[in-house]
């Protein structure tokens, strides 16, 4: 029986501009196209797990607006349980302004909206106790994320943290984390590998973009190569990777097996445009010929 997973995190409406290149400061350039999509790190990761066949729920917040309704429907349609979804009045649903260049690079500005209003009161012990793996990111208030991690740790849950957007994290927070999944920039902002292990984290999965990733423990460091694919859009690449890892761990796969699967997931994701829509389902990953 696959373990139950709870993702605690952000839910955003994506407003995406495709253009040849990023504008310089003070420069106006013409874009090639504009689309809207459904995203936010919490939603992306939950939908990745759901599309990959996991038993997943999300604890997050949207505004009482059309974007919130769109996102609720998108989560449900991607096999994510929304019983713990919170509707916040008098605030907009979170927005992500995304620019994607011809090369597939992106930059993102996030307006938190309802995500910023998730409080400790929304993190209830009776909810956390229902799940085996708790996934958290930092697009919700830091003190709320920390509170959720401490509660999950107290209840004996496996706690996975994607520390994005990255900030320096204190020992009290990191001591609650079983698996940390940062990129190269984030790991240095947090405090570095040695500091992270000193705080009690057992496993670091360091994502390296086109170079793959490293599994780092106190005992060893093991590298996993990415596949050589034509990158169209890197949006949600890291979120789909995390989803792949967690989905496999829920089936009691080893960390190495989970990472091998997750690399395949993210390498398919970057060959497609969008966030949630770009993430493959389980059969696509298993049947993909590399």
C-alpha positions, -999 to 999 in steps of 0.1 A, spaced: 0 0 0 15 33 -11 20 58 17 -1 89 20 15 122 11 6 158 22 20 188 4 20 220 24 27 249 0 19 276 -25 -8 276 -51 -5 302 -79 -19 312 -112 9 315 -138 10 343 -163 36 333 -188 53 354 -215 75 337 -241 102 360 -256 135 358 -274 155 369 -244 152 386 -210 150 424 -212 178 445 -198 170 469 -169 148 497 -182 143 480 -216 110 472 -233 110 443 -257 82 425 -276 71 390 -264 61 362 -288 31 348 -269 11 350 -236 -5 321 -218 -20 314 -184 -14 282 -164 -18 267 -130 13 265 -107 29 274 -75 55 251 -60 30 234 -37 5 228 -65 32 217 -90 46 192 -66 12 179 -55 1 175 -91 33 158 -100 28 132 -73 -9 129 -83 -1 125 -120 25 99 -111 -1 78 -92 6 89 -56 -19 92 -28 -16 130 -23 -34 159 -7 -26 196 -6 -28 220 23 -27 255 8 -47 286 2 -63 304 -27 -84 336 -29 -122 336 -33 -117 345 -70 -118 330 -105 -81 320 -103 -88 302 -71 -116 283 -87 -94 274 -117 -67 261 -94 -91 240 -73 -104 223 -104 -69 218 -118 -57 201 -86 -87 178 -85 -83 169 -121 -47 159 -115 -56 134 -87 -49 158 -58 -72 156 -28 -83 192 -19 -102 185 13 -75 207 31 -76 235 6 -83 269 23 -102 297 7 -91 331 20 -115 361 16 -105 396 7 -72 386 -9 -62 375 -44 -50 340 -53 -12 339 -56 2 350 -90 35 341 -107 47 363 -135 70 340 -157 92 350 -186 105 321 -207 132 327 -233 139 310 -266 166 289 -249 141 276 -223 155 297 -194 130 314 -171 127 340 -144 98 343 -121 82 370 -99 57 357 -73 30 378 -57 20 356 -27 -16 367 -23 -35 340 -2 -3 320 2 10 347 25 -20 343 48 -14 306 57 -9 306 95 0 282 122 -37 279 130 -41 263 95 -16 236 104 -37 212 125 -23 181 142 -53 160 132 -45 167 95 -7 160 97 -14 128 116 -33 114 86 -2 113 63 31 95 62 52 119 41 50 157 45 64 179 17 71 216 24 85 246 4 91 282 14 66 301 -8 44 302 24 54 322 55 86 308 70 73 305 105 43 285 92 66 262 72 88 257 103 58 250 125 45 224 101 79 207 99 82 206 137 47 192 141 54 165 114 87 156 131 70 153 165 44 129 149 72 107 134 65 117 98 91 117 70 97 154 62 108 166 28 118 203 23 124 221 -10 140 253 4 128 277 -23 129 306 -23 160 301 -3 168 318 30 192 311 58 176 283 78 182 279 115 192 247 133 157 243 149 141 241 114 167 219 97 167 194 126 131 185 115 141 177 79 148 141 67 153 150 30 164 184 17 161 190 -20 179 223 -30 197 235 -61 233 249 -61 223 284 -53 199 275 -25 223 251 -7 248 279 -2 222 304 10 209 279 36 243 275 50 263 249 31 265 211 32 285 208 64 261 231 83 231 213 70 244 179 82 254 194 116 218 205 120 206 169 116 195 165 80 201 129 68 199 132 30 205 161 6 195 157 -30 213 185 -48 198 193 -82 222 204 -109 200 213 -138 212 198 -171 240 180 -152 216 159 -131 218 157 -94 239 144 -64 227 123 -35 247 135 -5 249 118 29 275 121 56 291 89 43 291 95 5 282 115 -25 267 98 -55 260 115 -89 231 108 -112 233 121 -148 205 138 -166 194 127 -201 204 147 -232 171 162 -242 160 194 -261 150 218 -234 118 238 -242 108 252 -208 124 246 -174 94 257 -155 84 230 -129 115 209 -136 126 209 -100 90 205 -87 84 175 -110 118 160 -99 107 163 -62 74 148 -71 91 118 -87 113 112 -57 85 114 -32 62 92 -53 88 64 -53 96 68 -16 59 64 -9 62 29 -24 93 21 -2 118 24 -31 154 31 -22 166 67 -24 187 57 -55 157 41 -72 136 72 -64 162 95 -79 166 75 -111 128 77 -116 127 114 -108 154 123 -132 133 107 -160 103 127 -148 120 161 -149 137 153 -182 104 148 -198 90 179 -181 116 203 -196 107 192 -231 72 207 -228 58 241 -221 40 251 -189 41 240 -153 15 214 -142 6 206 -178 42 197 -186 45 170 -160 42 134 -173 21 107 -158 34 74 -145 29 54 -177 47 80 -197 78 78 -175 79 40 -174 73 36 -211 97 64 -223 126 50 -243 158 68 -235 
